[in-house]
Amino acid sequence: MGLDIGGSKTQAVVIDDDGAVLATARTPTVPGVAGVLEVAAATVAQALAAAGIERPRAVGVGLPGVVDSEGGVVEHAVNLGIREPVGLAGLLAGRLGVAVRCENDLNAATIGARRVLVGSGDGDVDDLAFLALGTGLAAGLLLDGRLRRGSHGAAGEIGHLIHVAGGLVCPCGQRGCLERYASGSALDAAWPSADGVPAPVAVFAAAQAGDARAQQVRATFVEALAAAVRVLVLTCDVRRVVIGGGVAALGVPLLDALTAELATQAYGSAFLRSLAIADRVRLAPAGLPVGAFGAALLAPDEEV
Amino acid sequence: MGLDIGGSKTQAVVIDDDGAVLATARTPTVPGVAGVLEVAAATVAQALAAAGIERPRAVGVGLPGVVDSEGGVVEHAVNLGIREPVGLAGLLAGRLGVAVRCENDLNAATIGARRVLVGSGDGDVDDLAFLALGTGLAAGLLLDGRLRRGSHGAAGEIGHLIHVAGGLVCPCGQRGCLERYASGSALDAAWPSADGVPAPVAVFAAAQAGDARAQQVRATFVEALAAAVRVLVLTCDVRRVVIGGGVAALGVPLLDALTAELATQAYGSAFLRSLAIADRVRLAPAGLPVGAFGAALLAPDEEV
């Protein structure tokens, strides 16, 4: 099975030997090592109960931050309240009584997205980026069949490329970062929610209904998202870009707006057209927690 | 030995078994398949004569365009007047009477840059980008020890990312491409040469001498170059970025201006500072044709 331990929620997925999902579960994350372990165990138990299974063979875990998957050590997982290196794989294995492998959450989601593409009839694409469009903006990279982590664990951190010179202030300390324009938090800031409807849903609905300001907010967002996709394609030339994260729940209207924007950008450029960027984009399926699913696929083979 | 067949010149390098350079040669390229073969043979002969060697063991060749190194086929090498697929490795092998391997010129230069880093005491860095700052702007990528060519042979084409929205017109059909600001041709356009001095040299000299407009041109150029380096680091997280191409002949003043700009950009951002981007940058050595050198390292092992 797989766990995706995020800043706000911990998700679990139980899969069978063929990768079919048997059950899922979801619990609010509690920061700190003790909280993370507690919630992980509870979410695992909940998913197992739903699947009618007593004990998993092994557990793969996706977490934010810099993850040494060989050593099972996690650090800089700021959203989880973990900064200093922690041997989380060992702690979780002890707690759950099964073999555990930890991986960066974006990498786990990238592995999940690969399998989703296979299932969707896209063939076995071993070359893709998973673009996580959540609170922030970052990508996981599978290049020529290998996860690209980077020399400092920072591959795919495209959210902090400058999109607008002198633009909106970013918590990272720069101005005009792509993440300030293409992310859930960017839409939250541009379109504060009054009634609890998530900002992406509210913006797209209002734009669809003809609200001119919402259309402007949507256009700015989609243009920045297209820029992010273009960075991934022109730098890494990935075969597929899978859009995931909370904002991807917008579904087809998001995909349509993005592919239209990419087509507009390519219109005057034979070079861009030859790269067929819009054709490379896919949406992560709304129902499946891709990160936890990918973590399950990364679960160690051995039992303990 | 190695050949680097570029749009304007064909360069050859003869190396020994330890990778030491024995001789180099350089001839103007003649476009078209017949011209390319003719000039290649002449340049090889010239370099061999300079090295006092009768016959090379094998030849590696770097060329622009989409190169299938397995099949020895080259296409879209527009600067060489080759558009349709041509089995250039076979033609060259027939002409030169030795085994030939073709590779994309940026990839060859990347392999050359790796060896140069070893020689410079930087250790064996198998993770780097070679940023070619010539007429255009593009990068070769060696990630985790493997050349990253990309799904469409377009990895590293960062010159056509948008740097200035609605900016200078690019031959690619877009506006504001990074290449229009960070390249030799960008400096040619911004600082037309009156006396045959290359634009990069003229701009940096005038800026150094206090010319305010030259300082502005230099600042715009360096800022765009820093943006290119940042794209490579935040997307691929390469351990080193080696600046090569004709403009790199500027040497230390270029490196100093670039690292100062990167430091300025990182000043307010703990995130950027943690990535130590400026520390990753190196200059390709001015005296060595890195592309031809890398091509020599890629020459096939077998004799014919």
Interface residues (C-beta under 8 A of the other chain):
Chain A: D127 A139 L143 D144 R146 R148 R149 G150 S151 H152 G153 A154 A155 G156 E157 I158 H160 L161 I162 C172 G173 Q174 A227 R230 V231 L232 V233 L234 T235 C236 D237 V238 R239 Q265 G268 S269 A270 F271 L272 S274 L275 A276
Chain B: D127 A139 L143 D144 R146 R148 R149 G150 S151 H152 G153 A154 A155 G156 E157 I158 H160 L161 I162 C172 G173 Q174 A227 R230 V231 L232 V233 L234 T235 C236 D237 V238 R239 Q265 G268 S269 A270 F271 L272 S274 L275 A276
